[in-house]
Amino acid sequence: MATEADINTRVIRLETSYEHVATKKDIANMRADMAHMKADLIRWMVGVVISGLTAAVGLTALNLRVLGPWS
């Protein structure tokens, strides 16, 4: 029969051998981080699209002014 010291040793060995396994708290933190990253990504995408459209409209307007609409 195993003594209390043997059981404690086995528990410690198990705890240290499974440190790489994610817990529910780790997964919840990861989901929160992913939600934050998703919001940042959407914010950047909207900014880039608006900037690109502004540049395209500006260049088109410049070309129409310089070349005229029927050149």
Secondary structure, DSSP 8 states (H G I E B T S, - for coil): ---HHHHHHHHHHHHHHTTTS--HHHHHHHHHHHHHHHHHHHHHHHHHHHHHHHHHHHHHHHHHHHH-TT-
